[in-house]
């Protein structure tokens, strides 16, 4: 019988390869989750940009038409619009 003290055993290589495979699978799942998160953020910011651009367009558009509109129609267009940003009272004021 021959002693194999310093020779690597095939089972050790397979076991190490399985560990590397498990690590790679875990990293893949983590990166997939991160990619989904970033895709959701990108979609959210695209919608936010479109909403802000529409608000800016709505604000600029009636002003240019106000010169051409009759006096009664101007009063309807000058109504106060709700703010797009809500200011909450500070904690000290509560």
Chimera marker file (.cmm) of the C-alpha trace (Angstrom):
<marker_set name="trace">
<marker id="1" x="0.000" y="0.000" z="0.000" r="1" g="1" b="0" radius="0.5"/>
<marker id="2" x="1.316" y="3.385" z="-1.001" r="1" g="1" b="0" radius="0.5"/>
<marker id="3" x="1.077" y="6.462" z="1.241" r="1" g="1" b="0" radius="0.5"/>
<marker id="4" x="-0.339" y="9.617" z="-0.430" r="1" g="1" b="0" radius="0.5"/>
<marker id="5" x="0.488" y="12.306" z="2.127" r="1" g="1" b="0" radius="0.5"/>
<marker id="6" x="1.642" y="15.003" z="-0.257" r="1" g="1" b="0" radius="0.5"/>
<marker id="7" x="-0.443" y="14.135" z="-3.266" r="1" g="1" b="0" radius="0.5"/>
<marker id="8" x="-3.809" y="15.899" z="-3.582" r="1" g="1" b="0" radius="0.5"/>
<marker id="9" x="-6.840" y="13.672" z="-3.502" r="1" g="1" b="0" radius="0.5"/>
<marker id="10" x="-9.399" y="14.029" z="-6.289" r="1" g="1" b="0" radius="0.5"/>
<marker id="11" x="-12.226" y="14.327" z="-3.759" r="1" g="1" b="0" radius="0.5"/>
<marker id="12" x="-10.644" y="17.481" z="-2.290" r="1" g="1" b="0" radius="0.5"/>
<marker id="13" x="-10.569" y="19.137" z="-5.717" r="1" g="1" b="0" radius="0.5"/>
<marker id="14" x="-14.177" y="18.230" z="-6.370" r="1" g="1" b="0" radius="0.5"/>
<marker id="15" x="-15.208" y="19.492" z="-2.940" r="1" g="1" b="0" radius="0.5"/>
<marker id="16" x="-13.362" y="22.784" z="-3.531" r="1" g="1" b="0" radius="0.5"/>
<marker id="17" x="-14.926" y="23.099" z="-6.995" r="1" g="1" b="0" radius="0.5"/>
<marker id="18" x="-18.364" y="22.607" z="-5.455" r="1" g="1" b="0" radius="0.5"/>
<marker id="19" x="-17.595" y="25.374" z="-2.938" r="1" g="1" b="0" radius="0.5"/>
<marker id="20" x="-16.564" y="27.703" z="-5.780" r="1" g="1" b="0" radius="0.5"/>
<marker id="21" x="-19.737" y="26.791" z="-7.668" r="1" g="1" b="0" radius="0.5"/>
<marker id="22" x="-21.912" y="27.569" z="-4.634" r="1" g="1" b="0" radius="0.5"/>
<marker id="23" x="-20.134" y="30.938" z="-4.164" r="1" g="1" b="0" radius="0.5"/>
<marker id="24" x="-20.599" y="31.765" z="-7.840" r="1" g="1" b="0" radius="0.5"/>
<marker id="25" x="-24.317" y="30.913" z="-7.681" r="1" g="1" b="0" radius="0.5"/>
<marker id="26" x="-24.768" y="33.066" z="-4.577" r="1" g="1" b="0" radius="0.5"/>
<marker id="27" x="-22.934" y="35.984" z="-6.201" r="1" g="1" b="0" radius="0.5"/>
<marker id="28" x="-25.110" y="35.597" z="-9.311" r="1" g="1" b="0" radius="0.5"/>
<marker id="29" x="-28.318" y="35.743" z="-7.246" r="1" g="1" b="0" radius="0.5"/>
<marker id="30" x="-27.057" y="38.820" z="-5.361" r="1" g="1" b="0" radius="0.5"/>
<marker id="31" x="-26.137" y="40.591" z="-8.598" r="1" g="1" b="0" radius="0.5"/>
<marker id="32" x="-29.487" y="39.704" z="-10.171" r="1" g="1" b="0" radius="0.5"/>
<marker id="33" x="-31.270" y="41.248" z="-7.183" r="1" g="1" b="0" radius="0.5"/>
<marker id="34" x="-29.098" y="44.352" z="-7.431" r="1" g="1" b="0" radius="0.5"/>
<marker id="35" x="-29.790" y="44.607" z="-11.171" r="1" g="1" b="0" radius="0.5"/>
<marker id="36" x="-33.546" y="44.408" z="-10.567" r="1" g="1" b="0" radius="0.5"/>
<marker id="37" x="-33.240" y="47.099" z="-7.896" r="1" g="1" b="0" radius="0.5"/>
<marker id="38" x="-31.287" y="49.394" z="-10.223" r="1" g="1" b="0" radius="0.5"/>
<marker id="39" x="-33.732" y="48.777" z="-13.071" r="1" g="1" b="0" radius="0.5"/>
<marker id="40" x="-36.614" y="49.741" z="-10.782" r="1" g="1" b="0" radius="0.5"/>
<marker id="41" x="-34.759" y="52.904" z="-9.736" r="1" g="1" b="0" radius="0.5"/>
<marker id="42" x="-34.049" y="53.797" z="-13.361" r="1" g="1" b="0" radius="0.5"/>
<marker id="43" x="-37.748" y="53.374" z="-14.220" r="1" g="1" b="0" radius="0.5"/>
<marker id="44" x="-38.786" y="55.463" z="-11.206" r="1" g="1" b="0" radius="0.5"/>
<marker id="45" x="-36.425" y="58.301" z="-12.167" r="1" g="1" b="0" radius="0.5"/>
<marker id="46" x="-37.576" y="58.195" z="-15.796" r="1" g="1" b="0" radius="0.5"/>
<marker id="47" x="-41.187" y="58.572" z="-14.624" r="1" g="1" b="0" radius="0.5"/>
<marker id="48" x="-40.147" y="61.366" z="-12.263" r="1" g="1" b="0" radius="0.5"/>
<marker id="49" x="-38.368" y="63.208" z="-15.071" r="1" g="1" b="0" radius="0.5"/>
<marker id="50" x="-41.437" y="62.904" z="-17.307" r="1" g="1" b="0" radius="0.5"/>
<marker id="51" x="-43.706" y="64.169" z="-14.507" r="1" g="1" b="0" radius="0.5"/>
<marker id="52" x="-41.462" y="67.157" z="-13.709" r="1" g="1" b="0" radius="0.5"/>
<marker id="53" x="-41.106" y="68.032" z="-17.397" r="1" g="1" b="0" radius="0.5"/>
<marker id="54" x="-44.898" y="67.891" z="-17.776" r="1" g="1" b="0" radius="0.5"/>
<marker id="55" x="-45.327" y="70.173" z="-14.747" r="1" g="1" b="0" radius="0.5"/>
<marker id="56" x="-42.831" y="72.645" z="-16.191" r="1" g="1" b="0" radius="0.5"/>
<marker id="57" x="-44.560" y="72.520" z="-19.564" r="1" g="1" b="0" radius="0.5"/>
<marker id="58" x="-47.966" y="73.092" z="-17.917" r="1" g="1" b="0" radius="0.5"/>
<marker id="59" x="-46.622" y="76.061" z="-15.973" r="1" g="1" b="0" radius="0.5"/>
<marker id="60" x="-44.957" y="77.679" z="-18.991" r="1" g="1" b="0" radius="0.5"/>
<marker id="61" x="-47.725" y="76.952" z="-21.487" r="1" g="1" b="0" radius="0.5"/>
<marker id="62" x="-50.639" y="78.901" z="-19.886" r="1" g="1" b="0" radius="0.5"/>
<marker id="63" x="-48.458" y="81.993" z="-19.434" r="1" g="1" b="0" radius="0.5"/>
<marker id="64" x="-47.771" y="82.204" z="-23.143" r="1" g="1" b="0" radius="0.5"/>
<marker id="65" x="-51.495" y="81.779" z="-23.879" r="1" g="1" b="0" radius="0.5"/>
<marker id="66" x="-52.562" y="84.276" z="-21.201" r="1" g="1" b="0" radius="0.5"/>
<marker id="67" x="-51.815" y="87.181" z="-23.547" r="1" g="1" b="0" radius="0.5"/>
<marker id="68" x="-54.181" y="85.747" z="-26.170" r="1" g="1" b="0" radius="0.5"/>
<marker id="69" x="-57.026" y="84.660" z="-23.815" r="1" g="1" b="0" radius="0.5"/>
<marker id="70" x="-59.938" y="86.938" z="-22.927" r="1" g="1" b="0" radius="0.5"/>
<marker id="71" x="-60.142" y="88.434" z="-19.415" r="1" g="1" b="0" radius="0.5"/>
<marker id="72" x="-62.728" y="85.924" z="-18.077" r="1" g="1" b="0" radius="0.5"/>
<marker id="73" x="-60.648" y="82.943" z="-19.173" r="1" g="1" b="0" radius="0.5"/>
<marker id="74" x="-57.529" y="84.398" z="-17.525" r="1" g="1" b="0" radius="0.5"/>
<marker id="75" x="-59.228" y="84.419" z="-14.122" r="1" g="1" b="0" radius="0.5"/>
<marker id="76" x="-59.909" y="80.690" z="-14.421" r="1" g="1" b="0" radius="0.5"/>
<marker id="77" x="-56.292" y="79.993" z="-15.376" r="1" g="1" b="0" radius="0.5"/>
<marker id="78" x="-54.903" y="81.981" z="-12.450" r="1" g="1" b="0" radius="0.5"/>
<marker id="79" x="-56.378" y="79.699" z="-9.804" r="1" g="1" b="0" radius="0.5"/>
<marker id="80" x="-53.906" y="78.470" z="-7.233" r="1" g="1" b="0" radius="0.5"/>
<marker id="81" x="-52.541" y="75.039" z="-7.994" r="1" g="1" b="0" radius="0.5"/>
<marker id="82" x="-51.486" y="72.619" z="-5.290" r="1" g="1" b="0" radius="0.5"/>
<marker id="83" x="-47.778" y="72.478" z="-4.670" r="1" g="1" b="0" radius="0.5"/>
<marker id="84" x="-45.954" y="69.446" z="-6.022" r="1" g="1" b="0" radius="0.5"/>
<marker id="85" x="-43.820" y="69.368" z="-2.865" r="1" g="1" b="0" radius="0.5"/>
<marker id="86" x="-45.560" y="69.170" z="0.485" r="1" g="1" b="0" radius="0.5"/>
<marker id="87" x="-43.862" y="70.989" z="3.358" r="1" g="1" b="0" radius="0.5"/>
<marker id="88" x="-44.397" y="69.223" z="6.672" r="1" g="1" b="0" radius="0.5"/>
<marker id="89" x="-43.918" y="71.029" z="9.988" r="1" g="1" b="0" radius="0.5"/>
<marker id="90" x="-40.667" y="70.350" z="11.769" r="1" g="1" b="0" radius="0.5"/>
<marker id="91" x="-40.567" y="68.139" z="14.852" r="1" g="1" b="0" radius="0.5"/>
<marker id="92" x="-39.885" y="71.152" z="17.061" r="1" g="1" b="0" radius="0.5"/>
<marker id="93" x="-43.192" y="72.723" z="15.959" r="1" g="1" b="0" radius="0.5"/>
<marker id="94" x="-45.255" y="69.655" z="16.907" r="1" g="1" b="0" radius="0.5"/>
<link id1="1" id2="2" r="1" g="1" b="0" radius="0.2"/>
<link id1="2" id2="3" r="1" g="1" b="0" radius="0.2"/>
<link id1="3" id2="4" r="1" g="1" b="0" radius="0.2"/>
<link id1="4" id2="5" r="1" g="1" b="0" radius="0.2"/>
<link id1="5" id2="6" r="1" g="1" b="0" radius="0.2"/>
<link id1="6" id2="7" r="1" g="1" b="0" radius="0.2"/>
<link id1="7" id2="8" r="1" g="1" b="0" radius="0.2"/>
<link id1="8" id2="9" r="1" g="1" b="0" radius="0.2"/>
<link id1="9" id2="10" r="1" g="1" b="0" radius="0.2"/>
<link id1="10" id2="11" r="1" g="1" b="0" radius="0.2"/>
<link id1="11" id2="12" r="1" g="1" b="0" radius="0.2"/>
<link id1="12" id2="13" r="1" g="1" b="0" radius="0.2"/>
<link id1="13" id2="14" r="1" g="1" b="0" radius="0.2"/>
<link id1="14" id2="15" r="1" g="1" b="0" radius="0.2"/>
<link id1="15" id2="16" r="1" g="1" b="0" radius="0.2"/>
<link id1="16" id2="17" r="1" g="1" b="0" radius="0.2"/>
<link id1="17" id2="18" r="1" g="1" b="0" radius="0.2"/>
<link id1="18" id2="19" r="1" g="1" b="0" radius="0.2"/>
<link id1="19" id2="20" r="1" g="1" b="0" radius="0.2"/>
<link id1="20" id2="21" r="1" g="1" b="0" radius="0.2"/>
<link id1="21" id2="22" r="1" g="1" b="0" radius="0.2"/>
<link id1="22" id2="23" r="1" g="1" b="0" radius="0.2"/>
<link id1="23" id2="24" r="1" g="1" b="0" radius="0.2"/>
<link id1="24" id2="25" r="1" g="1" b="0" radius="0.2"/>
<link id1="25" id2="26" r="1" g="1" b="0" radius="0.2"/>
<link id1="26" id2="27" r="1" g="1" b="0" radius="0.2"/>
<link id1="27" id2="28" r="1" g="1" b="0" radius="0.2"/>
<link id1="28" id2="29" r="1" g="1" b="0" radius="0.2"/>
<link id1="29" id2="30" r="1" g="1" b="0" radius="0.2"/>
<link id1="30" id2="31" r="1" g="1" b="0" radius="0.2"/>
<link id1="31" id2="32" r="1" g="1" b="0" radius="0.2"/>
<link id1="32" id2="33" r="1" g="1" b="0" radius="0.2"/>
<link id1="33" id2="34" r="1" g="1" b="0" radius="0.2"/>
<link id1="34" id2="35" r="1" g="1" b="0" radius="0.2"/>
<link id1="35" id2="36" r="1" g="1" b="0" radius="0.2"/>
<link id1="36" id2="37" r="1" g="1" b="0" radius="0.2"/>
<link id1="37" id2="38" r="1" g="1" b="0" radius="0.2"/>
<link id1="38" id2="39" r="1" g="1" b="0" radius="0.2"/>
<link id1="39" id2="40" r="1" g="1" b="0" radius="0.2"/>
<link id1="40" id2="41" r="1" g="1" b="0" radius="0.2"/>
<link id1="41" id2="42" r="1" g="1" b="0" radius="0.2"/>
<link id1="42" id2="43" r="1" g="1" b="0" radius="0.2"/>
<link id1="43" id2="44" r="1" g="1" b="0" radius="0.2"/>
<link id1="44" id2="45" r="1" g="1" b="0" radius="0.2"/>
<link id1="45" id2="46" r="1" g="1" b="0" radius="0.2"/>
<link id1="46" id2="47" r="1" g="1" b="0" radius="0.2"/>
<link id1="47" id2="48" r="1" g="1" b="0" radius="0.2"/>
<link id1="48" id2="49" r="1" g="1" b="0" radius="0.2"/>
<link id1="49" id2="50" r="1" g="1" b="0" radius="0.2"/>
<link id1="50" id2="51" r="1" g="1" b="0" radius="0.2"/>
<link id1="51" id2="52" r="1" g="1" b="0" radius="0.2"/>
<link id1="52" id2="53" r="1" g="1" b="0" radius="0.2"/>
<link id1="53" id2="54" r="1" g="1" b="0" radius="0.2"/>
<link id1="54" id2="55" r="1" g="1" b="0" radius="0.2"/>
<link id1="55" id2="56" r="1" g="1" b="0" radius="0.2"/>
<link id1="56" id2="57" r="1" g="1" b="0" radius="0.2"/>
<link id1="57" id2="58" r="1" g="1" b="0" radius="0.2"/>
<link id1="58" id2="59" r="1" g="1" b="0" radius="0.2"/>
<link id1="59" id2="60" r="1" g="1" b="0" radius="0.2"/>
<link id1="60" id2="61" r="1" g="1" b="0" radius="0.2"/>
<link id1="61" id2="62" r="1" g="1" b="0" radius="0.2"/>
<link id1="62" id2="63" r="1" g="1" b="0" radius="0.2"/>
<link id1="63" id2="64" r="1" g="1" b="0" radius="0.2"/>
<link id1="64" id2="65" r="1" g="1" b="0" radius="0.2"/>
<link id1="65" id2="66" r="1" g="1" b="0" radius="0.2"/>
<link id1="66" id2="67" r="1" g="1" b="0" radius="0.2"/>
<link id1="67" id2="68" r="1" g="1" b="0" radius="0.2"/>
<link id1="68" id2="69" r="1" g="1" b="0" radius="0.2"/>
<link id1="69" id2="70" r="1" g="1" b="0" radius="0.2"/>
<link id1="70" id2="71" r="1" g="1" b="0" radius="0.2"/>
<link id1="71" id2="72" r="1" g="1" b="0" radius="0.2"/>
<link id1="72" id2="73" r="1" g="1" b="0" radius="0.2"/>
<link id1="73" id2="74" r="1" g="1" b="0" radius="0.2"/>
<link id1="74" id2="75" r="1" g="1" b="0" radius="0.2"/>
<link id1="75" id2="76" r="1" g="1" b="0" radius="0.2"/>
<link id1="76" id2="77" r="1" g="1" b="0" radius="0.2"/>
<link id1="77" id2="78" r="1" g="1" b="0" radius="0.2"/>
<link id1="78" id2="79" r="1" g="1" b="0" radius="0.2"/>
<link id1="79" id2="80" r="1" g="1" b="0" radius="0.2"/>
<link id1="80" id2="81" r="1" g="1" b="0" radius="0.2"/>
<link id1="81" id2="82" r="1" g="1" b="0" radius="0.2"/>
<link id1="82" id2="83" r="1" g="1" b="0" radius="0.2"/>
<link id1="83" id2="84" r="1" g="1" b="0" radius="0.2"/>
<link id1="84" id2="85" r="1" g="1" b="0" radius="0.2"/>
<link id1="85" id2="86" r="1" g="1" b="0" radius="0.2"/>
<link id1="86" id2="87" r="1" g="1" b="0" radius="0.2"/>
<link id1="87" id2="88" r="1" g="1" b="0" radius="0.2"/>
<link id1="88" id2="89" r="1" g="1" b="0" radius="0.2"/>
<link id1="89" id2="90" r="1" g="1" b="0" radius="0.2"/>
<link id1="90" id2="91" r="1" g="1" b="0" radius="0.2"/>
<link id1="91" id2="92" r="1" g="1" b="0" radius="0.2"/>
<link id1="92" id2="93" r="1" g="1" b="0" radius="0.2"/>
<link id1="93" id2="94" r="1" g="1" b="0" radius="0.2"/>
</marker_set>
